[in-house]
């Protein structure tokens, strides 16, 4: 996610890899919304840690495709 963070500022603002990770989890895996006692809503993205190896690979393929459409190519980890 560091490549995305470095290459894709949004309206001039750069976001950390952790923020991008939260964005992608919600965007591709979904989220649950809970109403708190004060009436506000809390949105919790689905955890990527809950995915099995195949599901995680598919998730990463979607992230990579999203990034590639924007001219960012993620490096493979050795």
N, C-alpha and C positions, 0 to 999 in steps of 0.2 A: 504494500500500500504506500510505501515511501515514494515510489516512482510517481504515483498518482498525486500524492501530496505536493511533490516538487513541481510537477508539470502542469497541474490544473488549478490555478487559483480561481475562485468563484467571486465575481464582482470585485476583483482586486484583493481578496482575502485568501490566504493560504490556510488550509486545515490540516491538522495532524493526521498521521496514519491511523491512530485510534478512532478519530472522528469518522474517517472514511470507512473504516471497518464497521462501525455502528450503522452508517448509512447503507452500506451494501447488505448487511444482515437484514435490515428492515426492508430494503428494496427487493431483494431476491428471495428471502426466506420467510418474510412476513413478521408480524408482531401481534402481541395481545395488548388490548387497552383495558385498563382497570380504572374505575372511578374511586377516588380516595374519599375519606370521610369529609374533607373540606369541599367536596364537589369537583375538584380539579381532576383531570384525567392524566394517567401515567401510562406511557407507551413503552413496552418492553419488547425489543426485537428478539426473535427466536435465536437461541444460542447456536453458533456454528460448532461448538464443542459437542452438541448432541447428534451431529451427523456422523454416519458411518463413512468409511473410506471412499466408497463410490459416490455417495451424496456430496461429500466435501469436494471431491474432484469435479463434480458437475457444477457446484457452486463456484469454484475457482474459475472454471471455464467461462461461466457467465460474467464474472468480474473481468476476466481477461478480454472477453469480447466487447464489453462495455468500454473498457479502457482503449482498446485498439480502434474502435470507432472514433475516438477522440485523439488519435495519434500517439497514444502512450502504450508502450510495450513493456510488460512486466518481465523481470529477469527471473530465470529459474534458479531455485536454491539447490545447491549441490548436496 
